[in-house]
């Protein structure tokens, strides 16, 4: 159970409902975040939200599709994402992530089975890069990210991760730690 009281089974039900709504509305998307790394063979995510990448031009239409499926919309002040809730389950529609072009993410996404439902899933590189670039001195989760990357490390292009995150001291610290622990090649 997550910190918001949402079970993993509830998250899986919500991710499938949201993906179906986006698919049926013709909105290009890719599953991201902890559920995407889980779909690629990692551990069950610690975070309690469901992340999708969508293009900025499609963000409002994506939110409308989720609302039409019965979810409640929220427009947070951050300006790079929109949110929808199904009960306590949170869906983030990320359209302007740090350091990555969403169109590139969508083009590189691979269709995988997520709890028996096919959907586009972002690459591990894109997931890790956007997570590392979102970190700041108030939000760091080295333990969760180490746990996730350890299990999917063979799928990652570590040189690309290093290159695209080198502007962040938090990302550099994470990559150094991953190297020291034998998760990433030195």
N, C-alpha and C positions, 0 to 999 in steps of 0.2 A: 504494500500500500504506500502511496506517495504522501508527501507532507500535506497535500490538500484532501486526502482521504479517497483519492481515485485509485482503484485497483488497476493492475496491469491489464486484466481482461477488459475493463471498461475503456482503457486507453486504446486497446486493439479494436474494440467495437467502434469507437469514435473515429479512429484513423480511417477505418474502412468506409464509414458513413461519409466522412469529409472527402476522401478520395473519389468516391462514387459521385458525390455532388459536383466536384470540380470537373471530373471526366464528363459527366452528363451535360454540364454547362459549356463544354468545349474550352475550358481554361487549361492551358499548358501548366504543368506543375511538376515538382519533384519532392518526394518525402525527404526530409532532412533531420538533423538532430539525432538524439539518442535512439529513436525508433529506427532511423535509417541505418545506423551502425549495427543495431540489433538484427535488422533484416539481412545485413551483410555478414553476420556470424559473430557479432560481439555479444557482450553480456546484456542482460536486461537493464534498460536505462534507469539512472537514478533521478533524472529530472522528471517533472510531472506535467510537461507540456508536449504538444505534438506540433512539430514544425514542418511547414511546407514552403518551398521557394516558389514564387510566382513572379511574373514580370510586373513592373510598375504600372504599365498600361492596363493590366488585367486585375489589379488588386481589388478595386471596387466591385468588379464583376464576380471575382472569386468570393468576396465577402457576401455579396448578394446570394450567390449559390448556396453558401453555408446557411444563411438565414432562411432561405427557401426550404432547406432540409430540416428546419426546426431549431437551429442554433440561435443564440443571442449574440448580437454584434457588439463590439467595443472598438472605439478609435482612440488608442493611447496617444499621448503627446509626443512620443519619440520621433515619429515621422518616417520610420523605415519599416514599419510593420502594421498590420491590422490584426485584430483578435476576434475569435468567436468562441462561445462556450456552449457545451452540451452538458447541462448540470454543472458539475465542478470541473469537468474535463475541458482543458484549454487547448485551442488550436491557434497557432501563430501563423499568419500569412506574411512571410518575409519577402519584401520586394526590393530592398536596398541594403543588402548585407555588407559588412565591412570587408573591403579588399577583394571582392569577387564580383564578376559580372554575372547577373542572373541568367542571361541568355546563354552564356558559356556553361553554366551549371545544368540548365535544362537540356542543352545539346549533348552533354556528356552523361546524363542520367541513363540508367539501365533499368529495364523493366524486370522487376523481381517479384516473387510471391511474398506478400506480407500477410501472414496468418491466412494463407490460402487465397488471397486476393491479389491479382497482378496490378502493379502500379509502378510508375517511374520512381527510382530511388537515386538520390544524389551520390556521387562518388565519395569515398572516404576522404580523399584529399580535400574536396570542397567543404565537407562537413567540418573537418578538423581546422582548416584554415579560417573559416568564418568564426568558429568558436574561439580559437586562439586570439583572433583580432578583436573580438568583443570583450576580452578580459580587461579589467582595470583594477586599481588597488582596492576597490570595494567588492569586486566579483572575480574570484579565482576558484577553480575547481580542479586542482592538479590531480587529486586522487581519482575522481570520476573519469577524467580524460585519460589518465595513465591506464586505468582499468580497461577503458574502451579501446584505446589504441594498441594495447598489448595484444588483444585478441584478433585484431585486423591489420597488424603491422605489415604483413606481407602484401597487402593490397595498396599500400601507400607509396607514393613517390616522395620520399623524405627530402630529397633535394628541392623539389618544387615547394614543399611545405616550408622548408628553411628560407627559400628565396622570397616567397610571397608574404612571409610573416616577420622578416628581419627588422622591420620598422618598430616592432613591439618588444619592449624589454620582457614582458610577461611571456610572450611566445618564445623568445630566445631562451629564457630560463626553463620553460617546459621542454623544449627540444634538447637542451643540455642535460636535463634530468633524464629524459627518455634515453639519451645516448649512454649516460652513466649506468642506467639500469639494464642496458642491453636490449631495450625495446626498439630503438632507432640505431641504424649504423652510424658510426662516428665519421 
